[in-house]
């Protein structure tokens, strides 16, 4: 069994993908030889979710409700070097001051979180680490941010590969693009081989994702939100796949500075990116019924198993779901990490694999 130390754990989507042994849309994802033994998560509702769903985290013996930026030598945390095989997390996109390389990293909250993640890597010296981030980090500071990140981890003794992943290409019913930083300790002398696409030309649609949903009596997360009459009427005038632009210059127009709001799903396409928070018009809307999505529908779009019971208010559950890494999407990457830890080079077709991002050229390797 390979041991995981998890940070920024949230509701545990990244960890579930590594553990395996779950079902999604009728498919069984087999158990992988990973288990999370320690996890750091600051949000109480998220820690309540992790505790409530122990079947997916059976080995966690130390769930720490801690701010990761605090003292790394906290007595609650057992930081034994070389004890953990995998270190997981998702530090926020940081804005670097590139004058003097790392000057400014500690000067803002996101920078502190990145720096804390890096310090944990230094202290624990795991064999492999994976950090998830938003697409925007590739262009942050005109591409200099990722260069600093790569240099930092290579100095710490890791070969770092960067991938821009559209999780729809790996079986998640959502067009969700995220960056994965995957570091392998140099002394292992094993290369991380990226996974082959599983759904590149066969994305799962929103309609298929919502097949056989539980009823409201069966699942608390199927409870529908209350919407005003005006919002319901507005949605009736927005077609499937449309957004607020479809009601411009009508009695249902939306005033003010707006981006892509009041977006309705299209039944024959994957969902757009599920977000964690936001005000009116940002909840995501059903393709057939003029209403916001329920949290269970959001969880389906994020590929959580149906029996995962999130804890907290409707708003907090939405936050946990929207911030999560889709378990189905990370599963093939976990399989490749298993190959690294077992010293195996898997059979693969480079033409079918996701391509590594070249940080210097700011393009994808051929």
N, C-alpha and C positions, 0 to 999 in steps of 0.2 A: 504494500500500500504506500503510495506517495503522499507525503504530508504537505498540506497547503496552509500558508499563513495569508489571511485575507484582510485587506483594508478597503475603506470606502465601500463596505460590503452591501449596504442598502438592503433590499429584500432578497439578495443572494442569487440573482440571475446568473452572474458569472460563475459562481460556485456550483449551482445546479448543473450548468453546462459541462463543468469538469467532472462532476460526480456521475452524471448519467443516471440510468435507472429511473426514467420517467417516460410518460406518454404525452404525445401531442398530436392531435388530429388523427387518432387511431394508430399512429406509429409508435412502436416501442424503441426507445433509445437505450441501448444496453449499458450496463454498469461499467464504468471505467475505474481503473485502480487509483483513484484520487479520493482524498477526504480532507475537509477543512477541520483543523484542530484548534486554531485560534483565529479570531476575527475582531476587527476594530470597526465600530459603527457608532457615530455620535448621536444620530436621531433615535429617540426613544420608540417611536412607532415602528421604525424599521427593525430595531432590536426585538420588539414584541413580536413582529412577524417571523423573525428568525427563530425565536423561542417557540412560537406556536406551531411552526412547521418543522419540528425536529426530525421527522422522517427523512427530510432532504439534507439534514446536517447532523447526522447521528453522532459524529465524533467531536463536535465542538465542545471542548471542555473549558474554554475560556473566552467568553463573549464579552468584550470590553467596551462599555459605553463611554468612549474617550475621544477627546479632541486630539487628532493625530499630531497637531503642531506643538502639543505640550511635551514636557520632559520625556525623552525617549527611554530613559532608564526608570520609568515608573515601575514600582514594585509589583503592580498588577500584571505586567507584561513579561513573559518569559522569552527573552531574546537571546537564545543560544545560537551562536554562529554554526552554520552548516547543518542545523537540525532540520530545516525545511527544504523540501525539494522545489516547491513552487511558491512564488510570492505574487499575489493578485491585487489589483487595485485600479482606480480610475481617477487620477488627480485632475482637477479642472484645467482648462486651457489657460496657460499663463502668458502674461505679457512681460517680456524680458526687456530690460535696458541693456542693449548690446554693447554700449560703451564700456570698455573694461570687461568684456565677456559677461560675467555673471553678476555684475553690479546691478542692484535693483531687484534681484530675485526675492529677497526677503522683505521687500518694501510694500508688498500688498498681500492680501489674503490668499489669492490663488498661488502666488509665488511661494508663500510659506507652505502651502499644501504640497506643491511639487517638491520643494526642498525636503520636506518631511518624508515623502515617499522615497526619495533618493537616499536619505539617511538610513531608512529601514533596510533598503537593499544592501547598503554598505555593512550594516550591523549583522544582518542575518546571513548574508552571502549565499542566497539560494542558488540552486542549479539553473533555474529558469525563472524569469519574471514576465508577466504580461500586464501592461498598463493600457487602459482604454481611454480614448479622448474624442473630442468632436473634430469634424473635418477641418474647421477653421484653424486648428493649430498648425497645419501645414503651411499656411500663409501668414501666420502671426509674425510681426516684425519683418515682413518681406522675406519669409523663409528662414530667418536667422534663429528663431526659437528652437526649431527641431534640430538645427545644427548643434546648438548648445546642449540640448538633451542627449544627442548621440555622443558628443564628445565626453559628456559627464559619465555616461554609463560605460563607454569603452575604457575610460581611465580607471573605472572601478573593476575592470576585468571581464567585461561582457562584449560579445558580438551582438550588435543590435540590428534588427530588421524592422522595417516600418511598412505597414500595409494599410491602404485605404479600402475598407470593406463595405460593400453594400450587402447587408445581411439578407436581403431578398434573394441573392444569388446562392444562399446556403439554407433555404427552406423556411425563412421567416416571412410571414405575409405582410411585409412592410418595407417600403423603400427607405431604409435607414442606413445612412453612411456614417461610419465611425472609423477612427484611426486606431490601429493596434500597434503598440511598441512591444516587440518580443525580444527579450534578451536571453542569450544562452552563455553560461560561464565558459570562458575560453579554454580552461583546463579540461573540459569534457571532450574537446576535439570532435564534436558532432555538430553538423549543420542542421538548422531548422528548415525543413522542407514544407513549404506552404501547402495547404489542402487543395484538392481539386474541387471545382464548383460542383454543387449537387443540384442546383436549380437555376443555372444561368439562363437557360432558354425555356424555363418552365416555372415561372414565378407562381406562388400560391396567391390566389385572389382573396379579396375581402369576403366575397360570398362564400367561398370554400372555408375560410377561417371561421365564419360564424355558423357553420353547419352544426346542428345538434347542440346548441347552447343550452345550459341548464336554465330552468325557470327561476323566477324571483323567489318562489317558495323553496327551491332547492339550493339557492346560492344568494347570500346577502349582497354580493357584488353585482347582481343583476338588477338591483334597484335603480329605477330611472330617476333622473334629476327633474326637478320642477322647472319648467320653462314658461315664460310669459306668453300670452296669446300672440303678441306682436312677433316674438321670435319664431314661434311655430308657423305663423303665416309667412314670415320671411323665408323660412326653410322650404316651404311648399313651392316657392317661386324660384328656388335654386335647384337645378337638375343634378342628378348623380354625377359626381366628378367635378362639379362647379364650385364657385365660391362667391364672395360678396360682390364681385364684379358683375354677376348676373342680375343683380337687383339695383344697379346704379341707375339714377334718374327715375326711380319708382318710389312709391310711398314706403318701400321697405329698404331703402338705401341706408348705408352705414356712414355716419358723419365722422369727420376727424381723420387723423393720421393713422392709416391702417396698413397692415401687410396682408399676408394670405390668411384671412379669417373667414369664418363661416364656411369652411371647406367641407363638402360632403364627399364621402367615399364613393368610389365607382365599384360596382359589384364584380366587374370582370378585370380588375387591376388590383395589385397590392395596395395597401393603405399608404398614405403619405406618413411622414415621421410622427410618431406619437410623442407629444411633448409633456413635460412634467407639471407645468403650471401656466397660469395666464388668466386674464379676465374674460369678459364676454366675447363670444365668438371664437374662442380658442380650444373649446372642449373636444372638437372633432364630432362629426355628425353622420348619422346613418344614411346609407344610400337609398333606402326604401322608405323608412319612417322619418317624419320631420321632427327629430329629437337628437339630443346629444348622445354620444356613446355611453354605455354603462362601463363601470370599471372592469367587469368581467370581459366585456368585448375588447377593451384596451389590453387586458392581460392576454387574450387570445392573439391579438396583433403583435404582442411582445413574446409570444410562444411559451408563456408559463403554463404548466399543467393545470387542469381545471380544479384539482383538489388543493391547490395552494391557496391558503386563506390569509389574505393580507389583513393587518390590524391597523386601526386608526380611523379617523373621519374620512368621509368621501374625498375631501381635498387632499388629505395626507396619503391615502391609498393611491390616488391619481399620481401624486408626486413619486411614490415608490416605484410604480409601474413605469412612468415616463423616464425615470433616471436609470432604470435597469439595463443591463446587457442581456439581450435575448438568449436564453439557454440553448435553443436549437441552433442559433447562429454561431455560437462559440464552440459547440460540441466538436465539429471537425478539427478546429484548432487544438482543442484538448487532446484529440487522438494523435495529432502530430507531435505535441509535447510529450505524450507517452512514448512515442518512438525515440525522441531525443533522450529521455531518461533511461530507456532500455538499450541505448546505443545502436538503434536500428535505423537504416536508411530505407524508407518505404518505397515500394514500386510506385512510380508516378509518371504521368504524362505532362511535361512542362507546358504544353499548349493548353491544357485544361486547368492549370493551377492559377490561383490568384497571383498577380505579379507584385513584386517588391517595389516600393517607392524609392527612387534615387534622390536622396536629399540634396546632393550637390547640383544635379541637373534639373531638379524639380520636375521630374517626369517619372514614368514607370519603366522599369527595366524590361528589356525584350527577352 
